[in-house]
Amino acid sequence: MDKFYHSVRLDPELCKGCINCIKRCPTQAIRVRNRKAQINSKFCIDCGECIRVCPHHAKLALYDPLDSLQHYDYTVALPAPSLYSQFNNLDDVNIVLNGLILMGFDDVFEVSAAAEMVSEATREYIAANYSGTPFISTACPSVVRLIRVKFPNLISNLLPLKPPIEVAAQMAVKKAMEQTGLPREKIGIFFISPCPSKVTYVKSPLGTDRSEVDRVLAIKDVYPQLISYMQTVDPKAPDMSESGKIGVGWGRRSGEAGGLFTESYLAADGIENVIRVLEDMEDQKFSNLKFVELNACNGGCVGGVLTVENPYVAEVKLKWLHKYMPVSKSHLDEEARGCVKWTEPVEFEPVFNLGNTLTESFSRFNQVERICKKLPGLDCGSCGAPTCKALAEDIVRGEADEKDCIYYLRENLHKLTEEVTIMADYLIDGENFGDEAVYVLRECVHKIADEMSRLEKNTRRTGDDLKQSD
């Protein structure tokens, strides 16, 4: 399985070459070359930030279509807790669950129920293993991938428990096989996701060798159909809900930490805030913390790019919904205990290293520093890289040139202009030279003029890109 599978893709036909995405990508995975954005698959963590900020809708999330339900004899829906926050005036999640049955699913297994089991397992694990260093939540796949490629010193801080989506899928598979007698390949487990990060997890999971989720649907695709079926749900429909406040609360910021019954935690949402927290953790700025909850999306999972509701409105709806719910309905039994722990370690992927060896990396780092001193340090993005340092690293990797910098081009133009002027003065007094010398000087002038024309063209093109991005 490709460890760099990605659910966030680029549509070149829609891309206009603006620099919105390169300035907001948290891992600097995007470059603009030849007026088109390019995504470096090794750097990308599928946080979906580029989808959120692209004004031309050129960034896309890959997920499964609704008609994929027809590929299985028996289907089970795994609704994310954030799904409940998409509906107005919802006071009973049972309406959503029965609506999914009317929509065509044969059964439903709440991810929020699995979340309550993971919360209990987390409490037990922290109580048994805490030694003064805080554990980092592993519920957000983008955060785990970010740590894997950029914060190797924090990998040991990762909580070695599977996310609720995986625990729910494993338990749903076992339940469906026991109830139907069908083989595994005829049962379809469908996760209804708020973000593309979960799609990437299913295709290329961390902490386990494979995921039991078969397909991932987007909340924004399910919502229009589901809301119509919810209106026809019988008020006397059976109660299918197996989760309470703790599980449903996982859909918003601080929801996971709230299920640990401790005040010794830190919660951050939004990928830029997450990075700042991780940098401070590397510098050991936090003390007396037991748990750190990090969500790549603003507001938590309710802020995923595959949702339909404003994340802050959705957060309020979720708080109101679980206000009168019981604290918890699902508990960690022996079956769940066999599902929650990692079966595979998460390893560091040194994708940002400049060399294959320590010596080569230091040598190239020095090259980057020398190039940075020649660049203006404005981080304007007109070169197609997010910062001057990123451009310098691209140059060292052989993926860019110093002349990609508009200010470097202008400086070269001034120097060439001075050389042309000097040579023109010599040509005026050409009678003092032999014919061969005059010919050589004239050739030099032509070459310099050609170079100036090329540089002016590049400068004009880059300027147009800047105007377009503005």
C-alpha positions in Angstrom: 0.0 0.0 0.0 1.3 3.5 -0.9 2.1 5.2 2.3 1.7 8.6 0.5 -1.8 8.0 -0.8 -3.7 11.3 -0.8 -7.4 12.2 -1.0 -6.7 15.9 -1.8 -6.1 16.3 -5.5 -5.6 19.2 -7.9 -7.7 19.9 -11.1 -5.2 21.6 -13.5 -8.1 22.8 -15.7 -9.5 24.9 -12.9 -6.2 26.1 -11.4 -5.4 29.8 -12.3 -1.9 29.8 -10.7 -2.7 32.1 -7.9 -0.7 31.8 -4.7 -3.5 31.4 -2.1 -2.8 27.8 -1.5 0.9 28.0 -1.2 0.7 30.6 1.5 -1.8 28.6 3.6 -0.4 25.1 3.2 0.9 24.1 6.7 3.7 21.8 5.3 4.6 23.9 2.3 3.6 21.1 0.0 2.4 23.2 -2.9 4.3 25.1 -5.6 3.1 27.1 -8.5 5.1 26.3 -11.7 4.1 27.4 -15.2 1.0 29.1 -13.9 -0.3 25.8 -12.3 -0.2 24.6 -8.7 1.6 21.3 -8.0 1.2 19.3 -4.8 4.2 17.4 -3.4 2.7 14.1 -2.2 5.5 13.5 0.3 4.8 16.8 2.1 1.0 16.8 2.0 -1.0 15.7 5.1 -4.5 16.0 3.5 -5.7 18.6 6.0 -7.9 20.2 3.3 -6.7 23.7 4.0 -6.0 24.3 0.3 -9.6 23.2 -0.6 -10.9 25.7 1.9 -8.9 28.7 0.5 -8.9 28.0 -3.2 -11.1 30.6 -4.9 -11.2 28.7 -8.1 -12.2 25.3 -6.6 -9.2 23.7 -8.2 -8.5 21.5 -5.1 -10.7 18.5 -4.7 -11.3 15.8 -2.2 -11.6 12.2 -3.4 -14.3 10.1 -1.7 -16.9 7.5 -2.7 -20.2 8.1 -4.5 -23.5 7.3 -2.9 -24.3 4.6 -5.5 -21.4 2.5 -4.1 -24.0 1.1 -1.6 -25.1 -1.1 -4.5 -21.8 -3.0 -4.5 -22.6 -4.8 -1.2 -25.3 -7.2 0.0 -25.3 -5.7 3.4 -24.3 -2.1 4.3 -23.6 -0.5 7.7 -23.4 3.3 8.1 -20.8 4.8 10.5 -22.1 8.4 11.1 -19.4 10.8 12.5 -20.5 12.8 15.5 -20.2 16.0 13.4 -23.0 14.7 11.2 -25.5 15.5 14.0 -24.4 19.2 14.0 -25.5 19.8 10.4 -29.3 19.9 11.1 -31.5 22.7 12.5 -33.6 22.1 15.6 -32.4 18.5 16.0 -33.1 17.3 19.5 -32.9 13.5 19.0 -30.0 11.7 17.1 -32.4 8.7 16.7 -34.1 10.7 13.9 -30.8 10.8 12.0 -30.0 7.1 12.6 -33.4 6.0 11.4 -33.2 8.3 8.5 -30.0 6.5 7.4 -31.9 3.2 7.5 -34.6 4.7 5.3 -31.9 6.0 3.0 -30.8 2.5 2.2 -28.4 1.3 4.9 -29.1 -2.0 6.6 -27.7 -1.1 9.9 -26.0 1.8 11.7 -23.1 1.8 14.2 -22.4 5.2 15.8 -18.8 6.4 15.7 -19.7 8.4 18.8 -20.4 5.1 20.6 -16.9 3.9 19.7 -15.6 7.3 20.8 -16.9 6.7 24.3 -15.0 3.4 24.4 -11.8 5.1 23.2 -12.3 7.8 25.9 -12.5 5.1 28.6 -9.4 3.4 27.1 -7.6 6.7 27.1 -8.4 7.3 30.8 -7.0 3.9 31.7 -3.9 4.3 29.5 -3.0 7.7 30.9 -3.5 6.5 34.5 -1.2 3.5 33.9 1.5 5.2 31.8 1.7 8.9 32.5 5.2 9.9 33.6 5.1 13.7 33.3 5.0 13.9 29.5 1.6 14.7 27.9 0.0 12.2 25.4 -1.2 13.6 22.1 -4.5 12.5 20.7 -4.4 10.3 17.6 -8.0 10.9 16.5 -7.1 13.4 13.7 -5.2 11.6 10.9 -3.8 14.9 9.6 -2.2 15.7 12.9 -0.7 12.2 13.2 0.7 12.6 9.7 2.0 16.0 10.5 3.9 14.7 13.5 5.2 11.7 11.5 6.9 14.0 8.8 7.7 17.1 10.8 7.9 16.5 14.5 9.8 13.2 15.0 10.7 13.9 18.6 6.9 13.8 19.4 6.1 10.5 17.9 6.7 8.8 21.3 4.0 11.2 22.7 1.3 9.8 20.4 -1.5 8.0 22.2 -1.2 4.4 20.8 -5.0 4.0 20.5 -6.9 3.7 17.2 -9.3 6.5 16.3 -13.1 5.9 16.9 -13.7 5.4 13.2 -11.6 2.3 13.2 -12.9 0.9 16.5 -16.5 1.4 15.2 -15.7 -0.3 11.9 -14.1 -3.4 13.5 -17.1 -3.8 15.9 -19.6 -3.2 13.1 -18.0 -5.9 10.9 -18.1 -8.5 13.6 -21.7 -7.6 14.5 -22.8 -7.7 10.8 -21.1 -11.1 10.1 -22.7 -12.6 13.2 -26.2 -11.3 12.4 -26.2 -12.1 8.6 -23.8 -15.0 8.2 -22.4 -13.2 5.1 -18.7 -13.4 4.3 -16.7 -10.2 4.9 -16.5 -9.2 1.2 -20.2 -8.9 0.9 -20.5 -6.5 3.8 -19.9 -2.8 3.2 -18.8 -0.5 6.0 -19.5 3.2 5.1 -18.0 6.0 7.1 -19.8 9.4 6.7 -17.0 11.8 6.9 -16.6 15.5 7.5 -13.1 15.7 6.0 -10.7 14.2 3.3 -8.2 13.2 6.0 -10.4 10.3 7.0 -10.4 9.1 3.4 -6.6 9.1 3.5 -6.7 7.2 6.7 -8.9 4.4 5.3 -6.6 4.0 2.2 -3.4 4.3 4.1 -4.0 3.9 7.9 -1.5 4.7 10.7 -1.4 2.5 13.8 -2.9 -0.5 12.0 -2.0 -2.5 8.8 -5.4 -2.0 7.2 -8.7 -0.4 7.9 -12.1 -2.2 8.2 -13.8 0.8 6.6 -14.7 -0.1 3.0 -16.0 3.2 1.7 -16.1 6.9 2.8 -19.0 9.2 1.9 -19.0 12.9 2.3 -21.4 14.6 4.7 -22.2 17.2 2.1 -23.3 14.4 -0.3 -25.3 12.5 2.3 -27.0 15.6 3.8 -29.5 16.5 1.0 -30.9 13.0 0.8 -30.8 12.3 4.5 -32.7 15.4 5.5 -35.6 14.4 3.3 -35.7 10.9 4.8 -35.5 12.3 8.3 -38.8 14.1 7.8 -40.5 10.8 7.2 -39.1 9.0 10.3 -41.9 7.4 12.4 -42.0 9.0 15.8 -42.3 5.5 17.2 -39.2 4.3 15.4 -36.9 2.1 17.5 -34.2 3.9 19.6 -30.9 3.1 17.9 -28.7 5.5 19.7 -25.8 4.0 21.7 -23.9 7.2 22.7 -24.2 10.1 25.2 -22.6 13.4 25.8 -19.0 12.1 25.7 -19.3 10.4 22.3 -21.3 13.1 20.6 -19.0 15.8 22.0 -16.1 14.4 20.1 -17.4 16.2 17.0 -16.3 19.6 18.4 -13.2 21.2 19.9 -12.3 20.0 23.4 -14.9 17.2 23.1 -12.4 14.4 23.3 -10.5 16.0 26.2 -13.9 16.6 28.0 -14.4 12.8 28.1 -11.2 12.3 30.2 -12.6 13.9 33.4 -9.5 16.0 34.0 -8.5 19.6 33.7 -4.9 18.8 33.0 -5.3 19.1 29.2 -4.7 21.4 26.3 -7.0 21.6 23.2 -6.1 23.4 20.0 -7.9 23.5 16.7 -7.0 24.9 13.3 -3.8 23.6 11.6 -1.8 26.8 12.2 -2.6 26.7 15.9 -1.8 23.0 16.0 1.7 23.6 14.6 2.4 26.3 17.2 1.4 23.9 20.0 3.6 21.1 18.5 6.6 23.5 18.2 6.1 24.5 21.9 5.9 20.9 22.9 9.2 20.2 21.2 10.7 23.1 23.2 9.2 21.5 26.3 7.2 24.6 27.2 4.3 22.7 28.7 4.3 21.3 32.2 1.7 19.4 34.3 -0.3 18.4 31.2 -1.5 14.9 30.8 -3.3 15.2 27.4 -3.1 17.3 24.3 -6.1 17.3 21.9 -5.3 18.6 18.4 -7.7 19.1 15.5 -6.6 20.3 12.1 -10.0 21.9 11.3 -11.3 25.0 13.0 -13.8 24.1 15.6 -12.9 20.4 15.5 -14.4 17.9 13.1 -17.5 20.2 12.6 -15.1 22.4 10.6 -14.2 19.8 8.0 -14.3 20.8 4.4 -16.9 18.1 3.5 -19.5 19.5 5.9 -22.3 21.9 4.9 -22.8 24.0 8.1 -20.7 26.9 9.4 -18.3 25.3 11.9 -19.1 27.7 14.7 -22.9 27.4 14.2 -22.4 23.6 14.1 -20.5 23.7 17.3 -23.3 25.5 19.1 -25.8 23.0 17.7 -23.8 20.1 19.0 -23.6 21.6 22.4 -27.3 22.2 22.5 -28.0 18.7 21.2 -26.2 16.8 23.9 -27.2 19.1 26.7 -29.8 16.7 28.0 -28.2 13.4 26.9 -26.8 10.9 29.4 -23.1 11.2 30.1 -22.3 7.9 28.3 -24.1 4.8 27.0 -21.2 2.7 25.7 -18.5 1.2 27.8 -15.2 -0.6 27.2 -15.9 -4.3 27.3 -13.5 -7.2 26.3 -14.5 -7.0 22.7 -13.7 -3.3 22.5 -10.4 -3.8 24.4 -9.3 -6.0 21.6 -10.0 -3.3 19.0 -8.6 0.0 20.6 -4.8 -0.5 20.7 -2.4 0.1 17.8 -1.2 -3.0 16.1 1.5 -1.1 14.0 3.9 1.6 15.2 4.0 5.1 13.6 7.5 5.8 12.2 9.2 9.0 11.2 9.3 9.8 7.5 12.2 12.2 6.8 10.7 13.8 3.8 11.9 17.3 4.6 15.6 16.2 4.9 17.8 17.9 2.3 20.2 15.0 2.0 20.4 11.2 2.4 23.1 11.5 5.1 23.8 13.8 7.9 26.9 15.2 6.2 25.0 15.8 3.0 22.1 17.5 4.9 24.5 19.9 6.6 26.2 20.7 3.4 22.9 21.5 1.6 21.7 23.4 4.6 24.7 25.7 4.3 23.8 26.1 0.6 20.3 27.1 1.6 21.6 29.7 4.0 23.9 31.2 1.3 21.1 31.4 -1.2 18.7 33.0 1.4 21.2 35.8 1.9 21.0 36.6 -1.8 17.1 36.6 -1.8 15.1 39.6 -0.5 13.4 37.8 2.4 10.0 39.2 1.6 8.2 35.8 1.3 6.0 37.3 -1.4 5.3 33.9 -3.1 5.7 35.4 -6.6 8.3 32.7 -7.4 5.8 30.0 -6.8 7.2 28.9 -3.4 5.6 30.1 -0.1 8.8 31.7 1.3 12.3 32.7 0.3 13.7 29.8 2.3 11.4 27.3 0.6 12.6 28.6 -2.8 16.2 28.2 -1.6 15.5 24.6 -0.6 13.9 24.0 -4.0 17.0 25.4 -5.7 19.3 23.1 -3.6 17.1 20.2 -4.5 17.4 21.1 -8.2 13.6 21.9 -8.5 14.0 25.7 -9.0 16.4 28.5 -10.1 17.5 31.7 -8.6 16.0 33.6 -11.5 12.5 32.4 -10.4 12.7 35.3 -7.9 11.3 38.5 -9.4 13.7 40.7 -7.4 16.7 38.7 -8.4 15.6 39.1 -12.0 15.3 42.8 -11.7 18.8 43.0 -10.2 20.2 41.1 -13.1 18.4 43.4 -15.5 20.1 46.4 -14.0 23.5 44.8 -14.2 23.0 43.8 -17.8 21.8 47.3 -18.7 25.1 48.7 -17.3 27.1 46.2 -19.4 25.2 47.1 -22.5 25.9 50.7 -22.0 29.6 50.1 -21.5 29.8 48.0 -24.6 27.8 50.5 -26.6 30.4 53.2 -25.7 33.1 50.9 -27.0 31.2 50.3 -30.3 30.9 54.1 -30.9 34.7 54.2 -30.9 34.9 51.1 -33.0 37.5 52.5 -35.3 40.0 52.0 -32.6 39.4 48.2 -32.8 39.9 45.7 -35.5 36.9 44.4 -37.4 37.0 41.1 -35.5 36.9 42.8 -32.1 34.0 44.9 -33.2 32.1 41.8 -34.4 32.7 40.1 -31.1 31.4 43.2 -29.2 28.3 43.4 -31.4 27.6 39.7 -30.7 27.9 40.2 -27.0 25.4 43.1 -27.2 22.9 40.9 -29.1 23.3 38.1 -26.6 22.8 40.5 -23.7 19.8 42.1 -25.4 18.3 38.6 -25.9 18.9 37.8 -22.2 17.3 41.1 -21.2 14.2 40.3 -23.3 13.9 36.9 -21.7 14.2 38.3 -18.2 11.8 41.1 -18.9 9.3 38.5 -20.1 9.7 36.5 -16.9 9.4 39.6 -14.8 6.2 40.7 -16.6 4.8 37.2 -16.2 5.6 37.1 -12.5 4.1 40.5 -12.0 0.9 39.4 -13.7 0.7 36.4 -11.3 1.1 38.8 -8.4 -1.7 41.0 -9.6 -3.9 38.0 -10.1 -3.3 36.8 -6.6 -4.0 40.2 -5.2 
